[in-house]
Amino acid sequence: MASKVIKKTNPTIVFIFGGSGDLNHRKLTPALYNLYVDGFLNDQFKVYGLGRTDYTDKKYRDHLLEGIQLFSRRKDDGKGPWKEFSEKVHYLKMDAGAGTAEEYSILDKAIQETEKEWKVEADVLYYLSVGPNLFPIIAKGISTIKSSHKEDKTRIVIEKPFGHDLQTAMDLNKLLAGLFQEDQIYRIDHYLGKETVQNILALRFANTLFEPIWNNKYIDHVQITAAETVGVEDRGGYYDTSGALRDMIQNHILQVLCMVAMEAPVSFDANEIRNKKTDVLKAIKRYTNEEVKENVVRGQYGAGWMKGSKVNAYREEKGVDPNSATETYAAVKFQIDNWRWQGVPFYVRSGKYLAEKTTLITIHFKQAPNYAFPAEAVDAWRPNRLTLTIQPENDVRLLFQAKRPGQTMSLNPVEMVFNYADAYNEPQPEAYETLLLDAMMGNSTQFMRNDQVEIAWKVVMPILDSWNSKVPVSFPNYSPGSWGPEEADALIAKDGRSWTNSPTKSSKDKL
């Protein structure tokens, strides 16, 4: 087996706005730590956490070590690689939201001192792990730093949500375009860093088995499910201004849909891949107000029981309006009007407090003719199906018909399963590890471009406008622990289909 080639980053300084916050504690620092242990980071590397909390470097490192012990795929008692890594971690107290040149001069000074120490010009990554209201203020502040105008050396990573609607997304894009080059801006969607999502392109374009049948001649329909078994937890105030359509479908699910539906790229150049994704978004049918009623379902969970515990209705959650019309569940039947996908519906759904925590893509192929087989042979006949599970497992399953052992021609469906954990001994990197490394390397393939963001908003805006024009009278309309409102089952059932839930974890039907 060929040895794995590890490419190291250039000398890099990372500034994390919101450095004392939850995302950094749970995801960002654990990701950087694992990249360090795996040998991807240059020896000349520093990370600065930025925030208003009072921390010394030591107290800040102790705080982050707790995150490593709780959330990292690698644990560390403080005596392992963390000891060396932590020496590269520092804390700067600053009020980034003030936006003053004086505050941002702190960062300029840190860059100059570090470059003097290293005797080399550094790449600088600014990560905005803050509320979206601070994006414009911080972006303007960063632009006052002299080194930020070096296009090939400076990158700014922006977390979602990128805009609250089409207009605010366009406004933010316009502001950023006036401060930075598009090549410097990395709009992050952590779903695109997940191994199984990235495997979609390999599965489709590296195998002649799949690509020739990846079209409306052979595929009946596609389903994408992103289900959670938790409610809004302590995010009620934020979530009540967002909802399932904005929070999940407009970004995560549409990006996954693009990878399933895109045309074959001529290269893996970042803009070539993003062009193909953008073409898919442009081809998605925009619904009229009447068509929204026929093709979209919204839901909100009521009070009930989840895993043996009593849970509140959404309208009883902290920070939520008691009369809220915000959806905690959404299901949409998308239609892609192009040659490849004409007539193939893409059913997507996402919600809180659903029966299982799972994210999966299922490709349902058309029914094969069974006239050559005796009636008793086809009792359990099912169309072929390809399932890509993103979480909790990372696997790919192909469902097909096989003859049962015996003297009669009796068929039943079986699965061939490729599971990452079974196939590879090496640990799977977390999504943020992949995306942070890409950002530091200057690889924008898995990050959204400005036009992608705006077109994705154009896809969902007719739905949001329709919902805003009419208050739902049925809320709450589904119970915790269910698969959502009955109307979602009816949405797909009227087309003669049904939702596919998580594949069985049993191994007895594997080949």
Residue, then its C-alpha position, 0 to 999 in steps of 0.5 A: m500500500a502506498s504511503k499517505v502523503i501529508k501536505k503541511t500548511n504554510p506558516t499560519i496564524v489563526f484568529i478565532f473571534g468568539g474564542s471563548g465560545d461554545l463552537n471553539h470549545r467543542k469543535l474548532t480547537p479539537a479540530l486544530y489539535n487533531l490536525y496538529v497531532d496528524g502532522f498537517l500543521n506547520d511547526q510555525f503555527k499559532v492560534y489566538g482566541l479572541g473574546r471579552t472574557d477575562y483569561t490568562d493564556k494558562k486559564y484559557r488553555d485549561h479551558l480548551l483542554e476540557g474541550i479536548q477531553l470531552f469532545s475530541r476524537r483523541k483524548d489528552d490528559g495534558k501530558g500528551p501532544w496537547k502540551e506542545f500544541s497548547e504552547k501555540v495557543h494564546y488568548l487576546k481580550m478584545d471587544a471585536g464588536a466595537g469595531t474600532a481601529e484601536e481594538y484591531s490594532i491588537l491583531d496587527k501587532a500580534i501578526q507583526e511580532t509573530e512574523k518577526e519571530w518566524k522571519v517569514e510572512a505568515d498566512v492569516l486565517y480569521y474565523l468568525s465564530v460569532g453571531p451573524n449581527l457581528f459579521p459586518i462589524i468584524a469584517k470591517g475591522i479586519s479590513t483595517i489591518k494592513s496585511s488583510h489586503k494581501e489576497d494570497k495570504t489572508r482568508i476570512v471564514i464565516e459561519k452560517p447563517f449567511g443572511h436571514d433571507l435573500q436581501t440580507a445575504m445580498d447585502l452581506n455579500k456586497l459588503l464583503a466584496g467591498l472589503f475582500q476578494e472573493d477568493q479570500i472569503y470562505r463561507i463554511d457549511h460543516y456538512l460538506g466536510k463529512e466523509t460520506v458527503q465528500n464520498i458522493l463525488a468519488l462514488r459517482f465519478a470514479n465508478t462506471l457502475f453508477e454514473p451511466i445510470w445516474n439519471n431519470k431513465y433509471i432513477d425513480h426519486v431521491q430522498i434526503t433526510a436530516a433528523e434530530t432527536v433533540g429539540v431547540e435546547d438553549r437556542g430557542g431565542y435564535y431558532d425562533t427567528s430561523g426555523a427548519l427551512r432556514d437552519m437546515i434546508q437552505n444550506h446543508i440539505l441543498q448543498v448535499l442535493c447539489m452534490v447528488a445532482m450535479e453534472a460531471p466536472v471536467s476537473f476538481d478545480a474549486n470553481e469548476i465544482r462550484n459552477k456545477k453545483t450552482d447549475v443545479l440550484k439554478a435548475i430547481k423549480r421555483y414554486t408559486n404560492e399555490e404550488v408551495k401548498e402542494n409541495v411543501v409541509r411545515g410542522q412544529y412539535g408539541a409536548g410529549w415524551m422523548k426517550g422516557s423523559k417529558v419534553n415541552a412543546y416548542r412554544e413552551e421553550k425558553g426564548v420562544d414566542p408562546n404563539s410562534a409560527t416558526e417551523t421545527y420540521a419542514a419537508v419539500k418536494f424539489q424538482i430539477d428542470n434539466w435533461r438529467w433530472q426531469g421528472v425525478p422528484f427530490y424529497v427532503r425533510s428535516g426536523k427536531y425531536l424526530a424518532e431517530k438521529t440520522t442523516l441519509i441520502t437514498i437513491h431509489f431506482k426504478q422497478a425492474p420488470n419481473y415478468a420472467f419470474p414465477a409469482e411466488a418468486v417476487d413476493a418480497w420484490r423491492p426496487n434497487r436502492l442506494t443509501l448513503t448514511i452520513q450519521p450516525e454511521n458512515d456507510v454506503r448500502l446497495l439493496f438488490q434482489a438475490k435468490r434464497p438458498g433452496q430448490t425454488m426460485s424465491l427472491n428477497p432483497v439483500e444489502m451490500v454494505f461499505n462501512y468506513a469503520d470496518a474498511y479503514n483502521e485509521p480514524q475518520p477526521e471530523a468535518y471541521e478538521t477537513l474544512l479548517l485544513d482546506a481553508m488554511m491550504g487555500n482550497s475553497t472547493q467545499f465552501m460556498r461562493n457568493d452566487q451559490v448562497e444567493i441562488a440557494w436563498k432564491v430557491v427557498m424564498p417563495i416558500l418563506d414568502s408563502w408561509n409568512s402570508k398565512v399563519p399555520v392554524s394546526f401548530p403544534n402538529y406532531s409529537p416528539g419521537s414521531w417522524g413528523p406531521e402526517e401531512a409529510d407522509a401524505l406529501i410523498a404518499k400521493d405520488g405512490r411513494s413512502w419515506t425511507n428511514s434509517p437502514t437496519k443495523s443488523s448484519k444478517d442481511k449483508l453479503 
